[in-house]
């Protein structure tokens, strides 16, 4: 120990502070320090006295590290915590650092030991870091009952094991006490406000509003500025707390009502609006955004149907009896419509040429026409496919059963119920009649060198097409060729289908009807 420099451990000022106090009635808190200057702080019914008149304080000149035993033999610094009120109070005693003077160096907490007694019993002792770090070094905490006094003695010394780096340093601190009084009566009142209210927090005559602080439990209902002016925000309940400089409180329960008034619009589709019995409702609860009103009846002009009331002008839905409205949706519009209808297309098969059709009918709906929308007059159907028998050709569908053309495209609009008929045809075909020269000089003036195989003249005709199951054509006409007789048989008789016949069956130069291919 001989090589260590002398160190002064000084508690230059030890004072007592109350940072958080709650109460409705008040008494005095007295704090004395060695200079005999008295500090007075209002602290509700809790009196805290820091009294060092019976103590020499802590003033160790030329101090050196000492043992715990010698540290605890010091007189220490005595102060009292006195509750002279009728309510219990919570408290916490802190040991805080104070600012050093220029050139001074603070002693490390790890070199400082302390001992705290309360009412003659040691509460705790040890190195300073064991009770926390500045400014949260907690010496003692708890509840002091009404009409109770705690007497404390605090002793501080340099630890025997402190290192040389703590030489010529200073420990400089103060005592701080935070208290919160229990079960203090709070003055209560109520206010009824509306959205248009311009009110202040109530004060007694002559009171300065700036001597109070104001808080609101729900800023979605009301806000309060530093002068006590109340700003109404929305419906519901909130508590405004008015706190004076001594901790006294008044709680004002505020109920805000927001009236909402509906406006009923009209247009040229409305013949009349019935009696409006109640177009106003009130928002009264916290976070309430809508309230309900009763709706008037409506008579519409011919051709329209009343759907209901809506706060959306172009809506296709509406309410007829009751409806929720809100401050931003309180203009109501009548919703009307021209009712739509369902149309049916029926598909009819005619004749024997159709084997099958895809469907026999199809329906579509003309949608309702709302408000000022363009009137809808038609809806869309798809014409079905058809399958025809061999020898027939499908053309399509037509509302005219005698048509020879089909409607295209196959997706069409209809504006009324309609019948559609199958349109198809039996294909045209060619019949051939072969006339044999059979020893004559020529047929139609054509000689052997001009005839097919030197002996044949083929003449054709076309059996024409028929539509939609009407009686089918099965014959066509050809002109019978002329015959130039041979020299051996100068008499011309005519043609016959039988090569050995001796009588004419078909007269040359005439017109005949054929129903099949034949040879004459």
C-alpha positions as CSV (number, residue, x, y, z in Angstrom):
1,X,0.0,0.0,0.0
2,X,2.9,2.4,0.4
3,X,3.2,3.1,-3.3
4,X,-0.4,4.2,-3.8
5,X,-1.3,7.8,-4.2
6,X,-3.8,9.4,-1.8
7,X,-7.3,9.5,-3.1
8,X,-10.2,11.6,-2.0
9,X,-13.7,10.0,-2.2
10,X,-16.2,12.8,-2.0
11,X,-19.9,12.9,-2.0
12,X,-20.1,16.6,-2.7
13,X,-23.9,16.9,-3.0
14,X,-26.5,14.3,-2.1
15,X,-30.0,15.5,-3.0
16,X,-33.4,13.9,-3.5
17,X,-35.6,14.1,-6.6
18,X,-39.1,13.0,-7.3
19,X,-39.7,12.4,-11.1
20,X,-43.1,10.7,-11.2
21,X,-45.9,11.5,-8.7
22,X,-49.6,10.7,-8.9
23,X,-52.0,12.2,-6.4
24,X,-55.1,14.3,-5.8
25,X,-54.1,16.1,-2.6
26,X,-50.7,17.4,-1.6
27,X,-48.3,17.9,1.3
28,X,-44.6,19.0,1.5
29,X,-41.5,17.1,0.7
30,X,-38.5,18.7,2.5
31,X,-34.9,18.1,1.4
32,X,-32.0,19.5,3.5
33,X,-28.3,19.5,2.6
34,X,-25.3,20.5,4.6
35,X,-25.4,24.1,3.5
36,X,-28.8,24.5,5.4
37,X,-30.5,25.6,2.1
38,X,-34.0,24.0,2.1
39,X,-35.5,22.7,-1.1
40,X,-39.3,22.2,-1.2
41,X,-41.0,19.9,-3.7
42,X,-44.7,19.1,-3.9
43,X,-45.2,15.3,-3.8
44,X,-48.8,14.5,-3.0
45,X,-49.3,13.2,0.6
46,X,-45.8,11.7,0.6
47,X,-43.2,13.6,2.6
48,X,-39.6,12.6,1.9
49,X,-36.9,14.1,4.2
50,X,-33.2,14.0,3.6
51,X,-31.8,15.0,6.9
52,X,-28.0,15.0,7.6
53,X,-28.0,17.3,10.8
54,X,-27.1,14.2,12.9
55,X,-24.4,13.0,10.5
56,X,-21.0,14.2,9.5
57,X,-21.8,13.1,5.9
58,X,-19.2,11.3,3.9
59,X,-16.0,13.4,3.5
60,X,-12.9,11.2,3.5
61,X,-9.8,13.3,3.2
62,X,-6.7,11.5,2.0
63,X,-8.6,8.3,1.7
64,X,-7.0,5.1,0.7
65,X,-8.6,1.6,-0.2
66,X,-9.9,0.1,3.0
67,X,-11.5,-3.2,4.1
68,X,-15.2,-3.8,4.2
69,X,-15.1,-3.9,7.9
70,X,-13.6,-0.4,8.2
71,X,-16.0,0.9,5.4
72,X,-19.0,-0.3,7.4
73,X,-17.6,1.3,10.6
74,X,-18.1,4.8,9.1
75,X,-20.9,6.9,10.3
76,X,-22.3,7.2,6.7
77,X,-24.9,9.5,5.4
78,X,-28.4,9.4,6.9
79,X,-31.7,10.3,5.2
80,X,-35.3,9.5,5.8
81,X,-38.3,8.5,3.7
82,X,-41.5,9.5,5.4
83,X,-45.1,8.9,4.3
84,X,-47.4,11.2,6.2
85,X,-50.4,10.6,4.0
86,X,-53.3,8.2,4.1
87,X,-52.4,6.2,1.0
88,X,-49.6,3.7,0.4
89,X,-46.9,4.8,-2.0
90,X,-44.5,2.8,-4.3
91,X,-41.0,4.1,-4.3
92,X,-37.5,3.5,-5.8
93,X,-34.3,4.9,-4.4
94,X,-31.5,5.5,-7.0
95,X,-27.8,6.5,-6.7
96,X,-27.0,8.7,-9.7
97,X,-23.7,10.2,-10.9
98,X,-23.3,14.0,-10.8
99,X,-21.2,16.0,-13.3
100,X,-17.6,16.5,-12.5
101,X,-15.6,19.7,-12.5
102,X,-13.1,20.4,-15.3
103,X,-10.0,18.2,-14.9
104,X,-11.6,15.7,-12.5
105,X,-11.7,12.0,-13.4
106,X,-14.5,9.7,-12.2
107,X,-13.7,6.7,-10.2
108,X,-14.6,3.4,-11.8
109,X,-17.8,1.8,-10.3
110,X,-15.8,-1.5,-9.9
111,X,-13.6,0.3,-7.4
112,X,-16.4,1.5,-5.2
113,X,-18.1,-0.4,-2.4
114,X,-21.3,0.5,-0.5
115,X,-23.5,-0.5,2.3
116,X,-27.2,0.5,2.8
117,X,-29.0,0.1,6.1
118,X,-32.7,0.7,6.7
119,X,-34.0,1.1,10.2
120,X,-30.8,-0.5,11.5
121,X,-30.8,-3.5,9.3
122,X,-28.4,-3.8,6.4
123,X,-30.4,-4.2,3.2
124,X,-27.4,-4.8,0.9
125,X,-23.7,-4.2,0.4
126,X,-21.1,-5.0,-2.2
127,X,-19.5,-3.5,-5.3
128,X,-21.4,-0.7,-6.9
129,X,-22.0,-2.5,-10.2
130,X,-24.1,-5.1,-8.3
131,X,-27.0,-2.5,-8.1
132,X,-26.8,-1.5,-11.7
133,X,-25.2,1.2,-13.8
134,X,-25.8,5.0,-13.8
135,X,-28.6,6.2,-13.9
136,X,-30.2,3.0,-12.9
137,X,-28.4,2.1,-9.7
138,X,-31.2,1.0,-7.5
139,X,-30.5,1.1,-3.8
140,X,-34.0,0.1,-2.6
141,X,-37.5,-0.3,-3.9
142,X,-40.9,-1.2,-2.5
143,X,-44.0,0.2,-1.0
144,X,-44.1,2.5,2.0
145,X,-47.3,2.4,4.0
146,X,-49.2,5.5,5.1
147,X,-47.8,7.2,8.3
148,X,-44.6,5.2,8.0
149,X,-40.9,6.4,8.2
150,X,-37.9,4.6,6.8
151,X,-34.4,5.8,8.0
152,X,-31.5,5.0,5.8
153,X,-27.7,5.1,6.3
154,X,-25.6,4.9,3.1
155,X,-21.8,4.2,3.4
156,X,-19.4,4.4,0.5
157,X,-15.7,3.5,0.4
158,X,-12.9,2.5,-2.0
159,X,-12.5,-1.2,-2.3
160,X,-9.4,-2.7,-0.7
161,X,-8.6,-4.4,-4.0
162,X,-8.9,-1.3,-6.1
163,X,-6.1,-0.9,-8.7
164,X,-3.7,2.0,-9.0
165,X,-5.6,3.3,-12.1
166,X,-8.3,4.6,-9.7
167,X,-5.8,6.9,-7.8
168,X,-6.7,10.6,-7.9
169,X,-10.2,9.9,-9.1
170,X,-13.5,11.1,-7.6
171,X,-16.9,9.4,-6.8
172,X,-19.5,12.2,-7.0
173,X,-23.2,11.2,-6.7
174,X,-26.7,12.2,-5.6
175,X,-29.7,10.3,-4.3
176,X,-32.9,10.3,-6.3
177,X,-36.3,8.9,-5.3
178,X,-39.2,8.1,-7.6
179,X,-42.6,7.6,-6.1
180,X,-46.0,6.6,-7.3
181,X,-48.9,7.0,-4.8
182,X,-51.5,4.3,-4.6
183,X,-55.3,4.6,-4.5
184,X,-55.4,8.4,-4.9
185,X,-59.0,9.6,-5.6
186,X,-59.5,11.0,-9.1
187,X,-62.1,13.6,-9.9
188,X,-64.5,12.4,-12.7
189,X,-66.9,14.2,-15.0
190,X,-68.6,13.7,-18.3
191,X,-69.2,15.7,-21.6
192,X,-71.5,15.1,-24.6
193,X,-70.1,16.4,-27.9
194,X,-71.0,16.4,-31.5
195,X,-68.8,16.7,-34.6
196,X,-69.4,20.4,-34.7
197,X,-68.6,21.0,-31.0
198,X,-65.9,23.6,-30.2
199,X,-65.2,23.0,-26.5
200,X,-62.4,23.4,-24.0
201,X,-61.6,21.2,-21.0
202,X,-63.6,22.7,-18.1
203,X,-61.7,25.0,-15.7
204,X,-62.7,26.9,-12.6
205,X,-62.9,30.6,-12.9
206,X,-59.6,32.3,-13.1
207,X,-57.6,29.0,-13.6
208,X,-54.8,29.1,-16.2
209,X,-55.2,26.2,-18.7
210,X,-51.4,26.2,-19.3
211,X,-50.9,25.0,-15.7
212,X,-52.4,21.6,-16.7
213,X,-51.3,18.9,-19.1
214,X,-54.0,17.1,-21.1
215,X,-54.1,13.6,-22.6
216,X,-56.8,11.7,-24.5
217,X,-57.3,7.9,-24.2
218,X,-58.4,7.7,-27.9
219,X,-57.2,10.2,-30.4
220,X,-59.6,8.7,-33.0
221,X,-62.3,10.2,-30.9
222,X,-60.9,13.5,-29.5
223,X,-57.6,15.4,-29.4
224,X,-56.6,18.0,-26.9
225,X,-54.0,20.7,-27.3
226,X,-51.8,22.3,-24.7
227,X,-54.4,25.0,-23.9
228,X,-57.2,22.5,-23.4
229,X,-59.0,23.0,-26.7
230,X,-60.9,19.8,-27.7
231,X,-60.9,18.7,-31.3
232,X,-63.6,16.2,-32.2
233,X,-62.3,13.5,-34.5
234,X,-64.9,10.7,-34.6
235,X,-67.7,9.0,-32.7
236,X,-67.3,7.0,-29.5
237,X,-66.0,7.3,-26.0
238,X,-62.7,8.7,-24.8
239,X,-61.3,9.8,-21.4
240,X,-59.5,13.2,-21.3
241,X,-57.2,13.4,-18.3
242,X,-56.4,16.9,-16.9
243,X,-53.3,16.8,-14.7
244,X,-52.1,19.7,-12.6
245,X,-48.5,20.6,-11.8
246,X,-48.7,18.6,-8.5
247,X,-50.0,15.4,-10.0
248,X,-53.7,16.0,-9.3
249,X,-56.0,14.6,-11.9
250,X,-59.5,15.0,-13.4
251,X,-60.9,12.4,-15.8
252,X,-63.5,13.6,-18.2
253,X,-65.4,10.9,-20.0
254,X,-66.3,12.4,-23.5
255,X,-69.1,10.9,-25.6
256,X,-69.0,12.1,-29.2
257,X,-72.0,11.7,-31.4
258,X,-71.7,12.2,-35.2
259,X,-75.0,12.7,-37.0
260,X,-75.1,11.5,-40.7
261,X,-77.9,12.9,-42.9
262,X,-78.7,11.2,-46.2
263,X,-79.7,13.0,-49.4
264,X,-82.0,11.2,-51.8
265,X,-81.4,11.9,-55.5
266,X,-83.9,11.5,-58.4
267,X,-83.9,11.3,-62.2
268,X,-86.2,11.1,-65.2
269,X,-86.9,7.4,-64.5
270,X,-88.5,8.3,-61.2
271,X,-92.2,9.2,-61.1
272,X,-92.3,10.0,-57.4
273,X,-90.5,9.4,-54.1
274,X,-92.6,8.5,-51.0
275,X,-92.5,10.3,-47.6
276,X,-89.0,10.5,-46.1
277,X,-89.6,9.6,-42.4
278,X,-86.0,9.6,-41.1
279,X,-83.0,10.4,-43.2
280,X,-80.6,11.0,-40.3
281,X,-78.8,8.6,-38.0
282,X,-76.0,8.9,-35.5
283,X,-72.6,7.4,-35.1
284,X,-72.1,6.8,-31.4
285,X,-69.5,4.0,-30.8
286,X,-65.8,3.9,-31.1
287,X,-64.6,2.9,-34.6
288,X,-68.3,3.0,-35.8
289,X,-68.3,3.9,-39.5
290,X,-71.9,3.5,-40.5
291,X,-75.4,3.8,-39.1
292,X,-78.9,2.8,-40.4
293,X,-81.7,4.8,-41.9
294,X,-85.2,4.0,-43.2
295,X,-85.7,4.3,-47.0
296,X,-88.6,5.9,-48.8
297,X,-90.7,4.1,-51.4
298,X,-90.3,4.9,-55.1
299,X,-92.7,5.0,-58.1
300,X,-91.0,4.6,-61.5
301,X,-92.2,5.5,-65.0
302,X,-93.7,2.8,-67.3
303,X,-91.4,0.2,-68.5
304,X,-89.0,0.4,-65.6
305,X,-88.7,-1.5,-62.4
306,X,-87.3,0.0,-59.1
307,X,-84.3,-2.0,-57.7
308,X,-83.6,0.0,-54.6
309,X,-81.4,2.8,-53.2
310,X,-77.6,2.7,-53.4
311,X,-74.7,5.1,-52.6
312,X,-73.1,4.0,-55.9
313,X,-74.7,5.8,-58.9
314,X,-74.0,3.0,-61.4
315,X,-74.8,0.1,-59.1
316,X,-77.0,-2.8,-60.2
317,X,-78.1,-3.5,-56.6
318,X,-80.0,-1.6,-54.0
319,X,-81.9,-1.5,-50.7
320,X,-85.6,-0.9,-50.3
321,X,-86.3,-0.7,-46.5
322,X,-83.2,0.0,-44.5
323,X,-79.6,0.9,-45.4
324,X,-76.3,1.7,-43.7
325,X,-74.8,5.1,-44.6
326,X,-71.5,6.8,-43.6
327,X,-70.2,10.4,-43.6
328,X,-68.5,9.8,-47.0
329,X,-71.4,7.8,-48.5
330,X,-74.6,9.6,-47.6
331,X,-75.8,10.6,-51.1
332,X,-78.3,7.9,-52.2
333,X,-79.3,7.2,-55.8
334,X,-82.4,5.3,-57.1
335,X,-81.4,2.2,-59.1
336,X,-83.9,1.3,-61.8
337,X,-83.9,-1.3,-64.6
338,X,-85.8,-2.5,-67.7
339,X,-86.2,-6.2,-67.0
340,X,-84.5,-8.5,-69.5
341,X,-86.0,-11.7,-70.9
342,X,-85.1,-15.1,-72.2
343,X,-85.4,-15.9,-75.9
344,X,-85.5,-19.4,-77.4
345,X,-84.4,-20.6,-80.9
346,X,-86.1,-23.8,-82.0
347,X,-84.3,-25.9,-84.7
348,X,-86.6,-27.8,-87.1
349,X,-85.7,-30.6,-89.4
350,X,-87.6,-30.6,-92.8
351,X,-87.6,-33.5,-95.3
352,X,-85.8,-36.8,-95.3
353,X,-82.3,-35.7,-96.2
354,X,-81.1,-34.8,-92.7
355,X,-79.8,-37.6,-90.6
356,X,-79.3,-35.7,-87.3
357,X,-78.9,-32.2,-85.7
358,X,-76.7,-31.3,-82.7
359,X,-79.6,-29.8,-80.6
360,X,-83.2,-29.0,-81.0
361,X,-83.3,-25.6,-79.2
362,X,-81.1,-23.0,-77.6
363,X,-82.0,-20.2,-75.2
364,X,-80.2,-16.9,-74.4
365,X,-81.0,-14.0,-72.0
366,X,-81.3,-10.4,-72.8
367,X,-79.7,-8.8,-69.8
368,X,-81.5,-6.2,-67.6
369,X,-80.8,-2.6,-68.6
370,X,-80.0,-0.4,-65.6
371,X,-80.4,3.3,-65.1
372,X,-79.1,5.2,-68.1
373,X,-77.4,2.3,-69.8
374,X,-78.1,1.7,-73.5
375,X,-81.2,-0.6,-73.9
376,X,-80.3,-4.2,-74.7
377,X,-82.5,-5.7,-77.3
378,X,-80.9,-9.0,-78.4
379,X,-78.8,-11.9,-77.2
380,X,-76.6,-14.4,-78.8
381,X,-77.0,-18.1,-79.9
382,X,-75.0,-20.6,-81.8
383,X,-76.6,-22.5,-84.6
384,X,-76.1,-26.3,-84.3
385,X,-74.3,-28.6,-86.6
386,X,-76.3,-31.0,-88.8
387,X,-75.5,-34.3,-90.5
388,X,-77.1,-35.2,-93.9
389,X,-77.6,-38.5,-95.7
390,X,-75.6,-39.7,-98.6
391,X,-76.3,-37.8,-101.8
392,X,-77.3,-34.7,-99.9
393,X,-75.3,-31.5,-99.0
394,X,-75.9,-29.4,-95.8
395,X,-76.2,-25.7,-96.5
396,X,-77.1,-24.3,-93.0
397,X,-80.1,-22.8,-91.2
398,X,-82.6,-20.2,-92.1
399,X,-85.9,-18.8,-90.6
400,X,-87.4,-19.2,-94.2
401,X,-88.1,-22.9,-94.7
402,X,-87.9,-22.4,-98.5
403,X,-84.6,-20.7,-98.5
404,X,-81.7,-22.1,-100.6
405,X,-79.0,-20.3,-98.6
406,X,-77.9,-20.6,-94.9
407,X,-77.3,-17.9,-92.3
408,X,-73.7,-17.1,-91.7
409,X,-71.8,-17.0,-89.4
410,X,-73.2,-19.7,-87.1
411,X,-73.1,-17.3,-84.1
412,X,-75.9,-14.8,-84.4
413,X,-78.0,-12.4,-82.3
414,X,-81.8,-12.8,-82.0
415,X,-84.3,-10.3,-80.7
416,X,-87.3,-12.6,-80.3
417,X,-88.2,-16.3,-80.2
418,X,-87.5,-17.8,-83.6
419,X,-87.7,-21.0,-85.6
420,X,-84.8,-22.1,-87.7
421,X,-85.1,-24.7,-90.5
422,X,-82.6,-27.1,-92.0
423,X,-81.4,-25.9,-95.4
424,X,-79.9,-28.7,-97.5
425,X,-80.1,-30.0,-101.1
426,X,-80.0,-33.2,-103.1
427,X,-77.1,-32.9,-105.5
428,X,-77.6,-32.8,-109.3
429,X,-76.4,-35.7,-111.5
430,X,-75.9,-36.6,-115.2
431,X,-77.7,-39.3,-117.2
432,X,-76.2,-40.7,-120.4
433,X,-78.1,-42.3,-123.4
434,X,-75.9,-44.1,-125.9
435,X,-77.2,-44.3,-129.5
436,X,-75.6,-47.0,-131.7
437,X,-75.0,-46.5,-135.4
438,X,-76.0,-50.1,-136.1
439,X,-75.3,-50.0,-139.9
440,X,-76.6,-46.6,-140.6
441,X,-74.5,-44.0,-142.5
442,X,-74.6,-41.3,-139.7
443,X,-76.2,-40.1,-136.5
444,X,-76.9,-36.4,-136.3
445,X,-74.8,-36.1,-139.4
446,X,-71.8,-37.8,-137.8
447,X,-70.2,-40.7,-139.7
448,X,-68.2,-43.6,-138.4
449,X,-65.0,-41.5,-138.4
450,X,-66.6,-39.0,-136.1
451,X,-68.4,-41.3,-133.7
452,X,-66.9,-42.9,-130.6
453,X,-65.4,-46.2,-131.5
454,X,-66.8,-45.6,-135.0
455,X,-70.3,-46.6,-133.8
456,X,-71.5,-44.6,-130.7
457,X,-73.1,-41.3,-130.1
458,X,-73.4,-40.5,-126.4
459,X,-75.9,-37.8,-125.4
460,X,-76.2,-36.5,-121.8
461,X,-78.7,-34.5,-119.6
462,X,-78.5,-33.3,-116.0
463,X,-81.1,-34.1,-113.4
464,X,-81.3,-30.8,-111.4
465,X,-80.7,-30.4,-107.6
466,X,-83.6,-30.1,-105.2
467,X,-83.8,-28.3,-101.7
468,X,-85.1,-29.0,-98.3
469,X,-86.9,-32.3,-98.8
470,X,-89.1,-31.2,-101.7
471,X,-90.0,-33.9,-104.3
472,X,-86.7,-34.8,-105.9
473,X,-86.1,-34.7,-109.7
474,X,-85.3,-38.1,-111.2
475,X,-85.3,-37.5,-114.9
476,X,-84.0,-35.1,-117.6
477,X,-84.6,-34.7,-121.4
478,X,-82.4,-35.3,-124.4
479,X,-83.0,-34.8,-128.1
480,X,-83.0,-38.1,-130.1
481,X,-80.5,-37.9,-132.9
482,X,-81.4,-38.1,-136.6
483,X,-80.5,-41.3,-138.6
484,X,-79.1,-41.4,-142.2
485,X,-80.1,-44.9,-143.5
486,X,-77.6,-47.2,-145.2
487,X,-78.0,-48.0,-148.9
488,X,-78.8,-51.6,-148.0
489,X,-81.7,-50.6,-145.8
490,X,-82.9,-47.3,-147.1
491,X,-86.0,-47.1,-144.8
492,X,-85.4,-45.4,-141.4
493,X,-87.6,-46.7,-138.7
494,X,-86.0,-45.3,-135.4
495,X,-84.3,-46.5,-132.2
496,X,-85.1,-49.3,-129.9
497,X,-83.4,-50.5,-126.7
498,X,-83.6,-54.1,-128.1
499,X,-81.1,-54.6,-130.9
500,X,-83.2,-57.2,-132.6
501,X,-86.4,-55.2,-132.5
502,X,-88.2,-54.6,-135.8
503,X,-90.4,-51.7,-134.7
504,X,-89.4,-48.2,-133.6
505,X,-89.5,-47.3,-130.0
506,X,-87.8,-43.9,-130.1
507,X,-88.5,-41.6,-133.0
508,X,-85.4,-39.8,-134.4
509,X,-85.5,-36.0,-134.0
510,X,-87.9,-36.0,-131.1
511,X,-87.3,-35.3,-127.3
512,X,-87.4,-38.0,-124.8
513,X,-87.3,-38.1,-120.9
514,X,-84.7,-40.4,-119.4
515,X,-84.5,-41.6,-115.8
516,X,-81.4,-43.7,-116.1
517,X,-78.4,-44.4,-118.3
518,X,-79.4,-46.5,-121.3
519,X,-78.3,-47.7,-124.8
520,X,-80.5,-47.5,-127.9
